[in-house]
Amino acid sequence: MKPLVVDASVAFKWSRKEGEEEYISEALAVLNDHLAGNVEIHAPDLLLYELGNILCFKELRRLSRPSPY
């Protein structure tokens, strides 16, 4: 099995829908390769903190924008 290290930007894209961000299909391909047993995913110890940072600073800004309606 091929080892692969993923960072928070890849892991975050696993929860997004197509069209919401760039490279989602590539990130999902990595996840699907892992689930199929072709790739062994490794993650840095700080991955959860980095995901929290993405949620706080990127998603909260997106959610707090006024609605265009």
Summary of the structure (lengths in Angstrom):
residues: 69
radius of gyration: 14.2
end to end distance: 49.7
largest distance: 49.7
contacts: 144
relative contact order: 0.21
helix: 52%
strand: 12%
